[in-house]
Amino acid sequence: MKIDIGRTGVALITPFKEDREVDYDGLSNLIDYLIREGADFLVSMGTTGESAVLSKQEKMEVVAFTKKKINGRVPLVLGLGGNNTKAVVEEIKSTDFTGVSAVLSVSPAYNKPSQEGIYLHFKSIAEACPIAIILYNVPGRTSVNISADTTLRLAKDFDHIVAIKEASRDMDQIMHILRDKPADFKVLSGDDAFTLPMLLMGAEGVISVQAMVCPKEFSEMVNFGVSGQVEKARALHYPQLEIIDHLFAEGSPSGVKACLKIMGICEEYLRLPLVQISRPRYEKLKDLLEYHQQSVLS
């Protein structure tokens, strides 16, 4: 199975109002902004969307709103995973995938399964899911890495496991996947700071948080990286690096929500256990964004 969703995907936040109810006006503003500024596809209900603190009903409502707002303008990828394989399979079977191009499914967290357990988890998902699947490897959050061998085994055994979002920061592992993967299997960066080096090694895109802040510049960097225009890619990568550092310094999506507040797109409220970033960090991000904007205009 081939999937063409583009190169730069953005992991959407779920904006909240001061009472911590979902802010649909803010989400509407964000979706329009990202599509206008060049995002290729959007991801709903990932980690960045604070899916862990949303009820099942809220998730359904946010996804339905997001589909309607996108209105076919760009592909939508839906985050759908967990550490209870049976529950994930049941959720897949009850999900309406109309308007969804692919599922992004994270490796099980907390349970710490073996590589065979990870393989069988995704095998069960693949057998139940009617659309394309993107694996998500983020051992910094899950505590267990999907090895290169397991990724390649899944890619070769299941035609509709079409890609992996790789956030391991293990460049040796990523190179082994890139070298040995099936031709149609895509490797996407899951780490903003590592996106350019991964692209230069052969990755084909990214699912990004930073692209929510600077979608135009980040998308251009990705396109230059994929096409091998290294100097042009570097010229866009390095000015964004300090923003990326501060974006994740006090947790995610706390940093990006602060940036979106500064940019006037939505508020920065989160649900516990996540909290807003410190005021010194907020002011630093504000300075960086103002400097970045001045640089772009000049």
Secondary structure by P-SEA (a helix, b strand, c coil): cccccccccccccccccccccccaaaaaaaaaaaaaaccccccccccccccccccaaaaaaaaaaaaaaacccbbbbbbbccccaaaaaaaaaacccccccbbbbcccccccccaaaaaaaaaaaaacccbbbbbbbbcccccccccaaaaaaaaaacccccccccccccaaaaaaaaacccccbbbbbccccaaaaaaaacccccccccccccaaaaaaaaaaaaacaaaaaaaacccaaaaaaaacccccaaaaaaaaaaacccccccccccccccaaaaaaaaaaaaaaaaaaac
